[in-house]
């Protein structure tokens, strides 16, 4: 039987959490579809028994996962310029430009970051999840720029995935938000779940559907009808910073999904609009999987972010 088997003991579990969701959090690079397929095929077992995706993992249970041998990636390599901040045999850190999607998807199979990495890495890729492709252990939205780490080996992939799941990775963003914030620092502690009225969006919720989400922030500079803030992610929920600052009443400048009304008002006041959400992953810090030493990286602002910032200071 080709591939490899990974066995671990459940140390922490959440009430009513399904095993497919539990494993999706523990192995963020494996898609929900991949995990559900492995469950259906009996490749994921609990206490040496087959389970259904609805199984609720309990502390003390032993989970075994057989990861199949990696197949060739369906995505094709493309020669797309990359701004590499650091690279060695195990991983690379890049400054992702705005406007590029990380993963290929239906209707968007080309010109993604994965296509670019397949060309750049030339076969030296992580195979976790059953497909030989760059180890994307975390993601940035299409219109968010900044630091992104990519695993090139399974060792790096496993280590980085564990660090993200364990919330030990330092993730600091810079954002321009609508409005002039009066509070200079604080923390947004508000659970996030799918918006029941629009499944493509997330929302702050007050019921059991919500997953814990914490964002620290401090004001860096007050601007014209806007504020430059630093946001520190203590959790990693989908669209967390965008949803949290909308919840606070200061949505991201240029974000038409979360905060369209405030952005229309900002355009009326300033007589210009941002080309995309002004959100930038400025800093990333983690323990290098092989060297065991802390690594920290900072990504310079892209041109559009710097231009908007300059306009708002005038």
N, C-alpha and C positions, 0 to 999 in steps of 0.2 A: 504494500500500500504506500504510494508515493505521498510526499508532503511531510508535515510534521504535526505532532500532537502537543498541545499546551494544557497543563493541569494547574488549577489554582483553587484555593478555598475562599468562599465568600466571607469577607470580614465585616462589611457594612451593607445593609440593604434598606431600601425605602419602602414604606407601607404601600401596598397595592401596585408596586412596580413590576411590570412583566419582564421576563428574562430577556426578550429581544431588546427592550429598551435599556435594561441593565448592561447587556453586553455591548450595545451601541455606544454607551458612554465609556465603557472600559477600553473598547477598541474603536476609536473614532474614525479610523481610516476604512473600516469595514462597513459597507452600507447596510441599512436595515434589510434590504432585499437579500444581500449575501448571507447575513446572519439567519434570516428566516429560511432561506434555502438549505443552509447547513443543518438547521434544526429539523426540517422536513426530511432530510436525507439521513438523519440519525448520526450526523457528524458532531453534534453537540449533545453531551450527556450530563446528567446531574446524578451524583452518587451511582454512576455506572448504569443509569436508566435513560431511555429516550424520554423526551419531554415535549410538550406543546409550547408554542410561542407565548401562551398565556400563563405559563408556570410562574409563580411568584418565588424568586430566590430567597432563601433564608440563611441567616448567619450560620456558618459551620458546614454548609453543603459544599461538596467537591464538584467542581465543574471541569469537564474535559472538552477541548475543542480540537478537532482534526482539521488543520488548514491544508487544503489540497495544494499540490505542486502548482506553482504559478504558470499561467498560460500567457501567451503573447498578448500584449495590450491591443485593444481594438483601435485605439486612437493612433493616428499617424504622426511621426515626427515632423515638426515644422521649424524652419530657421527663423525664429523670432528673437529680436534683441532682448537680452536680460541684463538688469543692473545687479550684478553679484556683489554682495557685501562681504561674504566669506564663503570659502569652499575647501573641503578636504575629502578624503576617501569615504567618509561616513555621511556627510550632510552638506547642505549648502543653505545659506541665508541670502535672500534677495529682497530688493526694494520693489515690491509689486507696483506697477503703474496703474492708475485708474483706468477703467473701461475694459479691462480684460477679465474674462471669467476664469475661475480656477480649474473647474472640471468640465469635460465635454458632457453634453446632455442632448436629449432628443431635440432636433432642430438647431443644435449649436455644437456640432461635432468638431469644428475646426477653429483655429486661431485662439485656442485657450492656453492657459499656463501649462497644463499637462502636455499639450502638443509641443510647446517650446522646450520643456524639460526633457521630453523623450529625445529630442534632437541634441540638446546640450549634454545630457548624461550618457548618450550613446551606449545603452544597454546595461549600465551600472546602476541598477534600480532595486528598490525593495520589492519583495513579492508577497507581502502580507495581504490577505484578503483574496488570494487566489489569482491575482493578475499582476504581471510584471509591469509595474508603472511607478512613477515617483511616489514616494511615501508622503502623501499629503496628510499630515497629522492634525492640522488646523486649517481654517479657511478664512479668507477675507471676501466680503461682498464684492461684486463686479466693480462698483464705483467707490470702493474704499482702497486707499493706497497704503504702502508701507511694508514693514518687516514681516517676512513669511519664511519659516524654516521648512526644509524639505529633507526627508530621510532618503539616503541612497542605499543603505543596507538594512537588513532585518534587525540587526542589533540596534542601530540608531532608531529605527521605527518603533520597536518595542519600548525602548527607554524614553523616547520623547512622548509617546502615547501615554505612558505611565505618569510622566511629569505633568502633562496637561490634565489627565484625569485626576491626579492628586492635587491639582491647583498650586503647584510649586513654581510654575513658569511665571516670570514677571512680564506682564502685558500692559504697556502704557500707550495711550492714544492721545493725540492732540485733535481737538475739534473746534470749529467755529460754530457757535450756536446763535440762534435768533434771540434778540433781546439783550438787555444789559442786566446781568446777574448781580444781585445785591449781596448774596452770601458768598464769601470768599473761598470756602471749602466745606466739605461735608461728605456724606455717604448716602447713596440711594439703595435702600434695601426693600425691593419689591419683586414678588414672584412673577414669573413670565410663563405664558402658555400660548398656544395657537389662538388667534382671534376667532371666536365662535361665529362671527359674521363674515369673515374673509379668511379662508384657510391659507392664503399666501402671506398673510401678515401675522405678526406676534402682538401680544398685548399684555399689560399688567393685569393680573387677575387676583381675586381675593379668596378663591376657593381651592379645593384640593387638587385641581388640575395643574396649578402653577408649580413651577420648579424654582427653588431658591435662587435668587439673582442679586448680586451685590456689586455696586460700582462706586468707588471712591472718586472724588473730584476736587480740583482746586483751580481757581481763576488765575490765568497767566497774564491776561491783558484785557482791559475794557476797551471796546471799539465803538464805532458809530452804529447804534441800534443792534449791536452784536457783542459777543464775548468770546475770546480765545480761552479755552479750558483744557486742562490735562485730566484725562480719565484713566483710572486704574482699575482693571478688570480683576475681580476676585473670583468670579465664576465665568463661564463661557457659553452663555445661552445665545441662541440665534437672534441677531439684530439687537443684542442687549443694550449697547450704548445708545443706539438710535431710539429704542423704546423707552429707556429710562429717562433720557433727557426730554423726550416728548411728555412723559408722565410728570416731569418736574415743571413743565411749562416753557421750556427753552429747547425746542427741537433743533436738530442739526441744520445749519444753513445750507440750502440747496436740496434738502431731502423732501421730495414730493410725495413719498409714501407715508412718512410719519411727520406730520406738521405742515401740510400743504397750506392751511389757512395762514399760519404765521409767516410762511415764506412768501405768500402773495402780498401780505402787509409789508414785509421787508423790502420787496421789490418796489412797492409804491413809495416807501420812504427814501430808498437809496437810488432809485431809478436804474437799477441793474440787478441781475440775478446770477446765482452761481450755476456753473454748467453741470454740477453733480453734487452729491452730499459731501460737505467739507469735513471728512473724517480720515485721519491718517494714523496708521500704526507706527508710532514714532520710535518705540523702544521694545526690545525683546530680550529676555534673559533666561538662561537655562543651564543645566549641568551637561557638559559634553558627554555623550554616551560612552566614549572609549577613554578619554583622558580623565574623566571624573572631576574636571575643574569648571568653575562658573564661567560662562561666556555671556557677554552683553553686547548688543548691537543697536545702533541708532540709524534711522533712515532719514535722509534729508527730505524736506517738503518737495512735492512735485511742483512744476511750474504754475499750474492753475491755482493750487492752494496758496502759494506764495503771492501770486498776483492779487487774488481776492483779499488776502490779509493786508496787503499794501493799500488797496483801495479803501478798506474799512478803517485804516488808521489815518487817512487823509482828512 
